[in-house]
């Protein structure tokens, strides 16, 4: 897990023992999240950080998971959801199914994203492979958002914003959108490096405050450098989220 190249937050490389677990084949969709909200009466709240035409993140108090600043269909990944929203969804699914659903640990997420390979990104040595394998920022982005200032891939994936789940090729484990489409919440508290991290792939929740939780996978908003199995991000657990942040659920298997 991790990489000794690049930034300190990916270091040091370490061995982790991962127990058997199940992980959603795709990110939780708008349809699935709406079923939860309808059945439970859960209130996610209004307001979300959305991307403007230059790729900057700006607050929109009228945005929400129902209206994240771009058109979406039921099979889009739900975005503009906080870590606490994701936790509420997992608890509801657990109650409905009788199975122990939860967010994955960061180590479980990276194991699933690598799918048996070394450090994985969507490009490898092929400058156009990203658009076959995942939804990130690319020439489609800059065509429709000409003022976009982010780094983009030299290919077209036909999606300016998020795309319906499963639109691109799965990884070797049969999981869709592990890299790109939407950042995904994990259970772990944010730590600046892996020093002192557990070696058994349980969520690392021992932090002084744990105000921030770990995000993984990159999104439709990110270029090739961030669509990588070792790249880590963070965000406040209780803060209203971004139009590039969603989640998928895991399940404990005894």
N, C-alpha and C positions, 0 to 999 in steps of 0.2 A: 504494500500500500504506500502511496506517496511517490515522490520523486526528489532526487538530490540535485536536480537542475532547476533553475529558475528561482522563484521567490521562496522565502523562509517558511511561509505557511504550508507548503507542500512537503516539508522536510521534518525529520529524516525518514528515509525509506525504512519500512519495518515489516516483519512477518506478522500476519494476523490469522488466527484460527477461526473459521466461519462455520457455524452450525447450520444445519439444513433449515431453510425458511422459504416462504413463498413471497413473490413480489408481483404486483399488478403488471400485466403485459403492456399497459399503457397508462398514461396519466389519467387521473379522475376527470371525467368530462363534465361539461355544463349540464347535460341530461342527468347524470348521476348525482351531481351536487344539488340540482333543483329538486330531485326526488327527496333528498335528505331534508332540505329546507321546508318543503311542503308537508312532509310527514311529521317533522319535529317542531316546526314553528321557530326554528333557530333564526336569529337576526344577525347577519354578518356586518351590517353597518354600511354606511355610504362613504364615498371618497376613496380615491386610489391615485397612485402616481402613474402617469401615462407618458408615452414618448411623443415629443413634438416632431415636426418635420425635419429638424436638425439632429435628431437622436438624443436630445436632452430630456431628462426626466423632470416632469412638472406635475404639481398637484392639481387634481381635478376633483372638486368636492362633489360633483354629480356622477362621477364614474363609480362603477361597482363591478362585481363579478357578472352581473347581468349586462352591463354596458361598459366594457373595458377600454373604450376609445377606438374600437374597430368592430366591424361586423363579424359576428360569429354564429355558428350553427350548434345544434345540440351535441355534436361529436367533437367540438373543439375542447381543448383542455380548459378547465375552469381556471381563471386567473384572478388577480386582485383579491386573493384570499390570504389571510394571516396564518401564522403557525398555529394560533389558537383555533382558528376556523378549521384547519386541517385536523387538529386533535379532536374537535367536536364531531367531525364527520366520521373519523375512525371509531370513536366510541359508539356512535349511532349504528354503524355497520356491524360492529361487534354485537350489539344488543339485538339487532334484527336477525343476524345469522347464527348467533351462538358460537361464533368462532373468534379467536383473539386477534382482531385486526389492530394495526398500529402504523406509525411511520417507521420506516427503516432506520437503522443506525447508519452513520456515515460510512463505516467500514462495509456493512452489507451493501450499501448503494454502490460503492466503488467496485466491490467484487462483481456485482451484477453488470455494471457498465463495462468492465474489462472483458467479461465473458470468456475467461480463460486465456486472455492475451496480456502482453506487457502493456505499458502505458498507452492508452488508446486515444486518438483524436479522429475527427471525421475526415481529415485530409490525407494523412500519411504522406506518401510521396506524390500523390496525385492532386494537382491543384483544382480539379473540378469535381472530385469525389464527394465533397460535402453535400451537394445538392441531391445526390442519389440516396444518401444515408441519413440526412437530418435537415431540419429547418433552422437555418441561421441567416445572418445578414449576408447578402450577396448582390449580384447585379440586378435582380428583381427589386431589391430594396432601393438601390440608388436610382433605378428607372422611375419609380413612382414617388420617391422621396429624394429629389435631386439635391437637397441641401443636407443630406445625411452626412455626418462627419465621422462616423464609426468606421472601423476596419471591416472590409467585406471580402467575401470569396469571389473568385473569378468564374462564376457559374450562375445558373438561374434555377431556382426551385419553385417558381410560380407562386410563392407566398410572401406577401409583404409583411404581414404580422403572423400571428399564430396560425397553424394549419390543423385540420381535423386529425385526431390521433390515428396512428397507423398509416399515414400517407407516404411514409418513406420506409426503406428496407429495415427489417429488424436486425438486432445483433445476433451473435452465435447462440445466445440463450433464448432467442425468440422474443426479446423485449423491444418494444418500439419507443423511439424518442428518448432514449436514455441521454443522448447528447442533443441539445437543441430543443426547439419548440417552447418549452417553459422551464425555468429553474424549478427545482423540486426541494421542498422542505424535507429535512431529516430530523431525527429526534435529538441530535447532539447539541450541547452548548458549544459556542464558539471558543476555540483556543487558538493562539497565534502560531502554534506548531504542533507536531505530534509527540513532543517530548512528554513522557509520563502518561501517554494514552494507553488504555487497556489493550491487551493482546488477544482478547477472545471475541472481538467484534460486537460487544454490547455497546449501547449508546454511552458516550462519554458525557455524563451530566454533572460531574463534580467540578463546578466552577464557582467563583466567589459570588457572582450575581446571576449569571446565565440570562442576562437580558437579551442576548443575541443568540439565534440558532443558525445552524449551518444550512446553506443552500448548495445544491449540486446540479451540474449538467449543462448550464448555459441555456440560452433561449433564442427565439427568433430575432432578438435584438443584437446578438453577439456574433462577432467574426470568428475566424478559424482558431485564433489563439486561445479563446475561452471555451471552445467546444472540445473539451479534453477530459479524460477520465480522472485526472488528478486535480483539476482546478476547483478551488473552494471559494465560496462567497458567504456572506452573512447578512442578517437583517434582524431588526428587533422583533421579538416574539409576539408582542402585543400590538405592534404598529400595523395600521392598514397597509396593505401590500402594494405591489407593482403589477402593471399589466403584462409583465413577463414572468410572473411567479405563480406556480401552481404546486401540485403534489401528486404522488401516487402512494398507495398503501401497501404494507407488507402484512404477512400473517405468520405468527409463531406456529411451528410444527413440533409437537412433542416427539 
